[in-house]
Amino acid sequence: MTALSLEPVRTWPDAVPPENRTLGWEVLEWTSRYLLQPDGPDAGQPWRFTDEQVRIVLRWFEIDSAGVFVRRQGTIRRLKGWGLPR
């Protein structure tokens, strides 16, 4: 097995929580409205997340039935350039 074929180690499920159990949609809406790409060929264009980054935001802002955040800490480790939109 080579490094290119390794699967990521996940401590959270790679799934999207139900729409009523995350504040992430509001975060994504806000960032797409107010943030711009700071550099590169798309500099000045609206900020865009990759599909995986969208799932991470939705999971990070997941709430339980009482409206309390499900997660209090987390770490994402990826290689440089991982977040570049394709």
SELUM-357666 format. One record per atom (N, C-alpha, C, O, CB): residue number from 1; residue in three letters; atom name; x, y, z. Coordinates in pm, 1 decimal. Each point is the difference from the previous one (the first is absolute). Glycine has a CB too. Layout:
<rs>
R:NUM:ALA:CA:X:Y:Z
...
</rs>
This chain:
<rs>
R:1:MET:N:85.2:-118.1:0.0
R:1:MET:CA:-85.2:118.1:0.0
R:1:MET:C:89.3:123.8:0.0
R:1:MET:O:94.0:8.1:79.1
R:1:MET:CB:-280.0:-131.7:43.8
R:2:THR:N:158.3:218.8:-209.5
R:2:THR:CA:76.5:124.1:-5.4
R:2:THR:C:-72.4:108.8:76.7
R:2:THR:O:-117.3:-14.3:34.4
R:2:THR:CB:213.4:-50.9:-256.6
R:3:ALA:N:-25.2:174.2:249.0
R:3:ALA:CA:-59.8:112.0:73.0
R:3:ALA:C:-119.3:57.5:-75.2
R:3:ALA:O:-92.7:51.8:62.2
R:3:ALA:CB:316.1:0.3:37.4
R:4:LEU:N:-222.8:-60.3:-231.9
R:4:LEU:CA:-109.5:55.5:-78.2
R:4:LEU:C:-128.5:-81.5:13.0
R:4:LEU:O:-108.5:51.0:-28.0
R:4:LEU:CB:277.2:39.4:-130.0
R:5:SER:N:-157.8:-214.3:199.3
R:5:SER:CA:-119.2:-83.5:9.3
R:5:SER:C:-52.3:-14.1:142.4
R:5:SER:O:-95.8:-73.8:22.9
R:5:SER:CB:177.3:-48.1:-221.3
R:6:LEU:N:-21.3:190.3:293.6
R:6:LEU:CA:-45.5:-8.7:138.2
R:6:LEU:C:-130.2:75.7:20.3
R:6:LEU:O:-17.9:109.4:-53.6
R:6:LEU:CB:254.7:-131.5:127.5
R:7:GLU:N:-325.6:-34.5:1.7
R:7:GLU:CA:-124.7:65.2:34.6
R:7:GLU:C:21.7:84.5:125.5
R:7:GLU:O:81.8:-36.2:84.5
R:7:GLU:CB:-216.7:-152.4:-188.6
R:8:PRO:N:63.1:300.6:118.1
R:8:PRO:CA:15.9:81.1:120.5
R:8:PRO:C:-49.6:-74.4:124.0
R:8:PRO:O:-89.0:-84.7:-8.7
R:8:PRO:CB:63.6:291.8:-130.4
R:9:VAL:N:83.6:-174.8:253.4
R:9:VAL:CA:-47.2:-52.9:127.4
R:9:VAL:C:-106.4:96.4:50.2
R:9:VAL:O:27.6:118.8:17.1
R:9:VAL:CB:196.5:-232.3:37.2
R:10:ARG:N:-343.0:65.2:-30.9
R:10:ARG:CA:-110.1:85.6:42.5
R:10:ARG:C:-43.5:-35.7:141.9
R:10:ARG:O:-18.2:-117.0:33.4
R:10:ARG:CB:-56.9:140.3:-272.3
R:11:THR:N:59.0:80.1:321.4
R:11:THR:CA:-53.0:-21.2:134.2
R:11:THR:C:-145.8:44.5:7.8
R:11:THR:O:-68.1:-26.1:99.2
R:11:THR:CB:298.3:57.2:-3.4
R:12:TRP:N:-277.6:35.5:-200.0
R:12:TRP:CA:-140.7:36.5:-14.2
R:12:TRP:C:-52.1:-67.2:-125.4
R:12:TRP:O:77.4:-24.2:-92.6
R:12:TRP:CB:-44.9:246.9:211.5
R:13:PRO:N:-158.6:-253.0:-124.8
R:13:PRO:CA:-54.6:-58.6:-123.8
R:13:PRO:C:4.1:102.7:-113.0
R:13:PRO:O:-20.4:119.1:23.3
R:13:PRO:CB:-129.4:-271.7:111.7
R:14:ASP:N:175.7:107.1:-255.7
R:14:ASP:CA:0.9:87.3:-117.4
R:14:ASP:C:-140.9:6.8:-56.8
R:14:ASP:O:-26.0:-45.7:-111.3
R:14:ASP:CB:267.7:-11.9:60.5
R:15:ALA:N:-331.4:115.0:128.3
R:15:ALA:CA:-140.9:8.8:-37.0
R:15:ALA:C:-51.6:138.9:36.2
R:15:ALA:O:59.0:69.3:82.8
R:15:ALA:CB:-91.3:-319.0:-48.2
R:16:VAL:N:-75.8:288.8:-95.7
R:16:VAL:CA:-60.7:130.0:27.0
R:16:VAL:C:-111.9:-19.0:102.3
R:16:VAL:O:-85.7:-86.6:-17.6
R:16:VAL:CB:143.0:171.1:-216.2
R:17:PRO:N:-57.1:-3.4:341.8
R:17:PRO:CA:-109.3:-11.8:96.2
R:17:PRO:C:-131.5:49.5:-61.3
R:17:PRO:O:1.3:72.1:-99.8
R:17:PRO:CB:162.8:-42.2:289.4
R:18:PRO:N:-276.6:-68.3:-130.4
R:18:PRO:CA:-128.0:51.5:-49.7
R:18:PRO:C:-0.5:153.7:1.3
R:18:PRO:O:65.4:62.7:83.4
R:18:PRO:CB:-182.3:-271.4:0.8
R:19:GLU:N:42.8:266.9:-177.0
R:19:GLU:CA:0.3:145.5:-15.5
R:19:GLU:C:-38.1:73.6:128.4
R:19:GLU:O:51.0:109.1:25.6
R:19:GLU:CB:-107.7:-143.1:-264.6
R:20:ASN:N:-32.4:-24.0:320.2
R:20:ASN:CA:-41.8:65.4:124.4
R:20:ASN:C:95.9:-27.3:116.1
R:20:ASN:O:-27.8:38.6:113.6
R:20:ASN:CB:-207.8:-57.3:-191.9
R:21:ARG:N:348.1:-47.5:50.4
R:21:ARG:CA:97.3:-31.0:105.6
R:21:ARG:C:137.1:61.5:-27.4
R:21:ARG:O:100.6:-47.2:52.8
R:21:ARG:CB:-223.6:-165.1:-10.3
R:22:THR:N:127.7:317.4:-124.7
R:22:THR:CA:126.9:67.6:-24.5
R:22:THR:C:-24.3:148.0:-26.1
R:22:THR:O:-97.7:37.9:-64.6
R:22:THR:CB:196.4:-250.2:-28.1
R:23:LEU:N:-8.6:294.9:143.6
R:23:LEU:CA:-1.7:142.5:-31.2
R:23:LEU:C:94.3:29.0:-116.9
R:23:LEU:O:18.1:115.1:-39.9
R:23:LEU:CB:-72.4:-60.5:280.9
R:24:GLY:N:113.9:-161.1:-295.1
R:24:GLY:CA:98.3:13.8:-106.0
R:24:GLY:C:-53.0:63.7:-126.6
R:24:GLY:O:74.3:70.2:-68.6
R:24:GLY:CB:34.0:-265.8:162.6
R:25:TRP:N:-235.7:173.2:-127.5
R:25:TRP:CA:-55.3:61.1:-121.5
R:25:TRP:C:5.4:151.4:9.5
R:25:TRP:O:28.1:66.8:-99.6
R:25:TRP:CB:-178.4:-264.5:66.6
R:26:GLU:N:123.9:253.6:151.2
R:26:GLU:CA:7.5:145.4:18.2
R:26:GLU:C:144.5:48.4:-12.6
R:26:GLU:O:25.3:106.0:-57.2
R:26:GLU:CB:-227.9:-113.9:207.3
R:27:VAL:N:296.6:-69.2:-97.2
R:27:VAL:CA:142.1:35.0:-12.5
R:27:VAL:C:40.6:0.3:-147.3
R:27:VAL:O:66.7:92.8:-45.6
R:27:VAL:CB:-18.5:-192.5:273.3
R:28:LEU:N:-88.0:-3.1:-301.8
R:28:LEU:CA:34.1:-7.4:-142.0
R:28:LEU:C:-63.8:114.2:-78.9
R:28:LEU:O:62.8:56.4:-89.6
R:28:LEU:CB:-43.0:-305.0:110.7
R:29:GLU:N:-143.4:282.4:11.7
R:29:GLU:CA:-65.9:111.9:-67.8
R:29:GLU:C:73.4:131.3:27.7
R:29:GLU:O:23.5:79.1:-91.4
R:29:GLU:CB:-244.0:-199.4:108.6
R:30:TRP:N:256.7:143.0:109.4
R:30:TRP:CA:70.2:123.0:36.9
R:30:TRP:C:133.6:9.7:-72.4
R:30:TRP:O:33.1:104.9:-55.3
R:30:TRP:CB:-144.9:-108.3:279.5
R:31:THR:N:189.1:-105.8:-224.2
R:31:THR:CA:132.3:5.8:-64.0
R:31:THR:C:-12.5:22.7:-149.7
R:31:THR:O:80.8:72.5:-58.0
R:31:THR:CB:10.1:-224.2:234.3
R:32:SER:N:-190.2:91.6:-239.8
R:32:SER:CA:-13.7:19.3:-144.9
R:32:SER:C:-45.0:142.4:-32.9
R:32:SER:O:24.7:49.2:-110.1
R:32:SER:CB:-79.7:-293.0:84.8
R:33:ARG:N:-9.6:308.4:118.8
R:33:ARG:CA:-46.1:137.4:-23.1
R:33:ARG:C:108.1:103.5:29.8
R:33:ARG:O:11.0:99.3:-72.0
R:33:ARG:CB:-241.5:-174.3:127.4
R:34:TYR:N:310.5:53.9:49.1
R:34:TYR:CA:88.7:105.5:47.1
R:34:TYR:C:150.1:-24.3:-18.5
R:34:TYR:O:77.9:95.0:7.8
R:34:TYR:CB:-254.1:-48.5:152.2
R:35:LEU:N:218.7:-170.5:-184.4
R:35:LEU:CA:143.3:-25.3:-13.2
R:35:LEU:C:39.7:-11.3:-146.4
R:35:LEU:O:-75.1:-51.3:-82.9
R:35:LEU:CB:74.5:-64.9:304.6
R:36:LEU:N:120.8:165.5:-251.7
R:36:LEU:CA:54.8:-8.4:-135.0
R:36:LEU:C:127.4:-81.8:1.9
R:36:LEU:O:70.8:-4.5:100.5
R:36:LEU:CB:-171.5:226.7:-160.3
R:37:GLN:N:129.0:-286.6:-51.9
R:37:GLN:CA:125.8:-73.5:-15.3
R:37:GLN:C:112.8:102.6:4.7
R:37:GLN:O:0.6:93.0:-80.7
R:37:GLN:CB:-110.1:-279.3:-58.7
R:38:PRO:N:206.0:172.4:232.3
R:38:PRO:CA:100.8:104.6:17.3
R:38:PRO:C:110.0:2.4:-105.7
R:38:PRO:O:59.7:105.1:-23.4
R:38:PRO:CB:-107.3:-122.5:261.9
R:39:ASP:N:75.8:-95.1:-302.6
R:39:ASP:CA:113.0:-3.1:-92.3
R:39:ASP:C:-19.8:-107.6:-105.4
R:39:ASP:O:-102.6:-67.9:-1.8
R:39:ASP:CB:253.4:151.9:183.0
R:40:GLY:N:-53.4:-99.2:-268.2
R:40:GLY:CA:-6.4:-102.8:-102.8
R:40:GLY:C:-82.1:44.0:-119.7
R:40:GLY:O:-39.2:116.3:-10.2
R:40:GLY:CB:64.1:-287.3:187.1
R:41:PRO:N:-50.8:77.7:-267.1
R:41:PRO:CA:-71.1:35.1:-123.3
R:41:PRO:C:-144.2:45.0:22.7
R:41:PRO:O:-57.1:68.3:-85.1
R:41:PRO:CB:202.0:-230.8:-30.8
R:42:ASP:N:-204.4:125.5:228.9
R:42:ASP:CA:-138.0:40.6:30.3
R:42:ASP:C:-7.3:114.5:100.6
R:42:ASP:O:-105.1:23.5:59.7
R:42:ASP:CB:34.4:-256.5:-107.0
R:43:ALA:N:181.6:304.4:66.4
R:43:ALA:CA:3.7:111.1:96.5
R:43:ALA:C:-113.6:97.4:-27.5
R:43:ALA:O:-24.7:38.5:-114.3
R:43:ALA:CB:274.4:-62.2:136.0
R:44:GLY:N:-318.4:62.9:85.7
R:44:GLY:CA:-110.5:93.7:-10.9
R:44:GLY:C:-134.7:-64.2:-27.3
R:44:GLY:O:-103.0:67.0:8.5
R:44:GLY:CB:266.6:94.2:-87.6
R:45:GLN:N:-165.1:-289.0:46.8
R:45:GLN:CA:-125.6:-72.3:-23.5
R:45:GLN:C:-57.0:-47.0:134.6
R:45:GLN:O:73.8:-9.2:98.0
R:45:GLN:CB:5.8:-65.8:-329.2
R:46:PRO:N:-209.1:45.4:236.7
R:46:PRO:CA:-57.0:-51.9:125.2
R:46:PRO:C:73.6:-126.8:46.1
R:46:PRO:O:40.8:-83.4:-80.7
R:46:PRO:CB:-265.2:180.2:16.3
R:47:TRP:N:239.6:-107.8:195.3
R:47:TRP:CA:65.6:-116.8:59.1
R:47:TRP:C:-78.6:-125.7:-34.5
R:47:TRP:O:-123.0:0.1:4.9
R:47:TRP:CB:214.4:141.2:183.4
R:48:ARG:N:-20.4:-249.3:-223.5
R:48:ARG:CA:-64.4:-127.6:-29.1
R:48:ARG:C:65.9:-110.8:81.0
R:48:ARG:O:122.6:-9.3:5.7
R:48:ARG:CB:-181.6:88.3:-237.6
R:49:PHE:N:-22.0:-161.7:293.7
R:49:PHE:CA:49.1:-116.2:72.2
R:49:PHE:C:-1.2:-121.0:-93.0
R:49:PHE:O:-79.0:-5.5:-94.3
R:49:PHE:CB:-5.0:99.9:314.0
R:50:THR:N:172.3:-191.9:-192.7
R:50:THR:CA:-8.6:-128.0:-69.5
R:50:THR:C:-117.6:-77.3:61.1
R:50:THR:O:-49.9:36.8:106.4
R:50:THR:CB:303.0:-41.0:-156.2
R:51:ASP:N:-296.7:-101.6:-16.7
R:51:ASP:CA:-109.4:-81.3:53.6
R:51:ASP:C:34.1:-54.6:137.9
R:51:ASP:O:-84.9:-1.1:89.1
R:51:ASP:CB:18.4:-59.5:-322.1
R:52:GLU:N:190.3:15.1:251.3
R:52:GLU:CA:38.9:-53.8:130.3
R:52:GLU:C:-1.0:109.0:106.0
R:52:GLU:O:-41.8:-24.5:113.2
R:52:GLU:CB:181.5:-149.1:-226.9
R:53:GLN:N:-94.4:293.4:79.1
R:53:GLN:CA:-1.5:110.7:96.5
R:53:GLN:C:-142.9:35.6:40.2
R:53:GLN:O:-24.7:32.8:116.0
R:53:GLN:CB:238.1:55.2:-214.9
R:54:VAL:N:-307.4:-94.0:5.2
R:54:VAL:CA:-141.4:25.1:33.0
R:54:VAL:C:-47.8:-102.0:102.7
R:54:VAL:O:-63.6:37.0:98.6
R:54:VAL:CB:22.3:58.9:-329.1
R:55:ARG:N:71.3:-223.7:208.6
R:55:ARG:CA:-41.1:-103.5:96.2
R:55:ARG:C:63.8:23.2:137.0
R:55:ARG:O:-63.9:-22.0:102.9
R:55:ARG:CB:37.9:-141.0:-292.2
R:56:ILE:N:152.0:207.2:190.8
R:56:ILE:CA:68.2:27.2:127.2
R:56:ILE:C:-69.1:114.2:74.0
R:56:ILE:O:-24.1:-10.7:120.2
R:56:ILE:CB:242.2:-69.2:-218.2
R:57:VAL:N:-250.5:189.1:28.4
R:57:VAL:CA:-69.4:112.8:63.5
R:57:VAL:C:-135.2:-44.6:55.3
R:57:VAL:O:-36.1:34.7:112.4
R:57:VAL:CB:152.2:125.8:-268.6
R:58:LEU:N:-190.6:-237.3:76.9
R:58:LEU:CA:-130.9:-45.5:46.9
R:58:LEU:C:12.1:-87.4:123.7
R:58:LEU:O:-81.9:10.6:91.4
R:58:LEU:CB:-2.1:0.5:-325.3
R:59:ARG:N:185.0:-97.4:238.1
R:59:ARG:CA:19.3:-84.6:119.2
R:59:ARG:C:51.6:81.5:118.2
R:59:ARG:O:-41.9:-22.5:113.5
R:59:ARG:CB:88.1:-173.6:-262.6
R:60:TRP:N:44.1:290.0:123.7
R:60:TRP:CA:58.7:78.0:109.5
R:60:TRP:C:-107.3:79.9:73.6
R:60:TRP:O:5.6:12.8:122.3
R:60:TRP:CB:210.6:1.9:-249.5
R:61:PHE:N:-313.3:38.8:54.3
R:61:PHE:CA:-105.4:80.6:61.0
R:61:PHE:C:-125.2:-81.8:31.4
R:61:PHE:O:-109.0:55.8:12.3
R:61:PHE:CB:198.1:141.3:-135.1
R:62:GLU:N:-74.0:-329.1:135.8
R:62:GLU:CA:-111.8:-87.7:34.4
R:62:GLU:C:-47.2:29.1:142.3
R:62:GLU:O:80.9:22.5:90.0
R:62:GLU:CB:6.8:-200.5:-246.7
R:63:ILE:N:-219.3:177.3:175.8
R:63:ILE:CA:-59.9:22.3:131.8
R:63:ILE:C:-90.7:-118.1:34.6
R:63:ILE:O:-48.5:-71.0:-88.1
R:63:ILE:CB:59.1:323.3:56.6
R:64:ASP:N:-32.4:-271.8:162.4
R:64:ASP:CA:-90.1:-107.9:42.3
R:64:ASP:C:-142.0:53.5:12.2
R:64:ASP:O:-26.4:114.2:-37.9
R:64:ASP:CB:214.8:-229.4:160.6
R:65:SER:N:-279.0:35.4:-71.1
R:65:SER:CA:-141.4:39.3:8.0
R:65:SER:C:-23.6:118.4:94.0
R:65:SER:O:-103.7:65.9:-8.4
R:65:SER:CB:43.9:-302.4:-39.7
R:66:ALA:N:155.2:263.8:137.6
R:66:ALA:CA:-11.6:113.9:91.2
R:66:ALA:C:69.3:124.8:-55.4
R:66:ALA:O:0.6:104.7:64.6
R:66:ALA:CB:-10.9:-265.4:127.0
R:67:GLY:N:68.2:149.4:-310.3
R:67:GLY:CA:68.8:114.0:-60.7
R:67:GLY:C:142.2:18.0:47.7
R:67:GLY:O:58.4:106.6:-19.2
R:67:GLY:CB:-276.5:-0.2:-1.5
R:68:VAL:N:275.8:-209.5:83.3
R:68:VAL:CA:137.3:5.8:51.0
R:68:VAL:C:92.9:-61.7:-104.5
R:68:VAL:O:-31.8:-102.3:-60.7
R:68:VAL:CB:-48.2:89.5:303.0
R:69:PHE:N:195.1:76.7:-262.1
R:69:PHE:CA:96.1:-53.7:-95.8
R:69:PHE:C:41.3:-141.6:38.5
R:69:PHE:O:28.5:-27.5:116.5
R:69:PHE:CB:53.6:259.8:-163.8
R:70:VAL:N:-79.2:-321.4:-50.6
R:70:VAL:CA:36.1:-139.6:22.4
R:70:VAL:C:150.3:-13.6:22.9
R:70:VAL:O:43.3:-83.6:79.3
R:70:VAL:CB:-237.6:10.5:-221.1
R:71:ARG:N:273.8:154.5:72.8
R:71:ARG:CA:146.6:-9.8:8.4
R:71:ARG:C:58.3:125.0:63.5
R:71:ARG:O:-45.1:111.7:-25.4
R:71:ARG:CB:48.4:-258.4:-177.8
R:72:ARG:N:96.4:125.6:285.2
R:72:ARG:CA:68.1:110.5:67.5
R:72:ARG:C:144.2:17.7:-47.7
R:72:ARG:O:61.9:103.4:25.2
R:72:ARG:CB:-207.8:-143.6:172.4
R:73:GLN:N:198.5:-60.1:-266.0
R:73:GLN:CA:136.8:10.3:-50.4
R:73:GLN:C:15.3:-88.6:-121.8
R:73:GLN:O:-76.7:-94.1:-20.3
R:73:GLN:CB:164.2:144.0:250.9
R:74:GLY:N:12.3:-18.9:-311.1
R:74:GLY:CA:24.4:-80.0:-118.8
R:74:GLY:C:129.1:42.2:-66.7
R:74:GLY:O:49.7:110.3:22.9
R:74:GLY:CB:-295.1:-140.8:-53.7
R:75:THR:N:298.6:-56.1:-50.4
R:75:THR:CA:123.3:26.3:-74.0
R:75:THR:C:-16.7:-54.5:-140.8
R:75:THR:O:-50.3:-110.6:-20.0
R:75:THR:CB:191.2:101.2:231.5
R:76:ILE:N:-98.0:88.3:-308.2
R:76:ILE:CA:2.7:-45.5:-138.8
R:76:ILE:C:144.9:8.6:-45.1
R:76:ILE:O:63.3:104.9:11.8
R:76:ILE:CB:-304.0:-27.5:-59.6
R:77:ARG:N:292.0:-185.8:-3.1
R:77:ARG:CA:137.3:-1.9:-51.1
R:77:ARG:C:-3.1:-46.6:-144.4
R:77:ARG:O:-46.8:-109.6:-30.5
R:77:ARG:CB:141.8:63.7:261.3
R:78:ARG:N:-45.1:129.5:-317.6
R:78:ARG:CA:6.8:-32.0:-142.0
R:78:ARG:C:130.1:56.4:-56.2
R:78:ARG:O:65.3:83.5:62.5
R:78:ARG:CB:-318.9:-83.2:-83.0
R:79:LEU:N:289.4:-46.6:-97.0
R:79:LEU:CA:117.9:50.8:-68.3
R:79:LEU:C:-26.2:140.8:-51.8
R:79:LEU:O:-114.7:38.2:-23.0
R:79:LEU:CB:181.3:-272.3:-40.4
R:80:LYS:N:40.4:310.7:45.2
R:80:LYS:CA:-11.3:133.1:-56.6
R:80:LYS:C:-70.8:-8.3:-135.6
R:80:LYS:O:29.8:-87.9:-80.9
R:80:LYS:CB:180.8:161.9:202.1
R:81:GLY:N:-303.5:17.1:-145.1
R:81:GLY:CA:-73.3:1.3:-125.3
R:81:GLY:C:-126.1:-83.6:0.4
R:81:GLY:O:-71.2:-4.6:-100.4
R:81:GLY:CB:285.0:41.8:-8.1
R:82:TRP:N:-243.1:-103.5:219.2
R:82:TRP:CA:-117.1:-87.7:9.3
R:82:TRP:C:-129.2:75.9:-28.0
R:82:TRP:O:-90.6:-54.0:-63.6
R:82:TRP:CB:213.0:-86.6:229.7
R:83:GLY:N:-132.1:264.9:-119.6
R:83:GLY:CA:-125.1:73.4:-10.2
R:83:GLY:C:-22.7:71.4:-131.0
R:83:GLY:O:-96.8:75.0:-12.3
R:83:GLY:CB:112.5:-49.4:250.7
R:84:LEU:N:69.2:-45.8:-335.7
R:84:LEU:CA:-17.7:69.9:-127.1
R:84:LEU:C:-120.6:-56.8:-74.1
R:84:LEU:O:-8.5:-120.7:-22.5
R:84:LEU:CB:256.5:166.1:9.5
R:85:PRO:N:-342.2:42.8:-25.3
R:85:PRO:CA:-114.8:-49.3:-78.7
R:85:PRO:C:48.0:-59.3:-132.0
R:85:PRO:O:97.5:46.7:-58.8
R:85:PRO:CB:-247.3:126.9:164.2
R:86:ARG:N:81.0:-275.2:-150.2
R:86:ARG:CA:38.4:-66.0:-125.9
R:86:ARG:C:-86.1:50.1:-113.4
R:86:ARG:O:16.8:-43.4:-114.0
R:86:ARG:CB:57.2:-159.8:239.1
</rs>
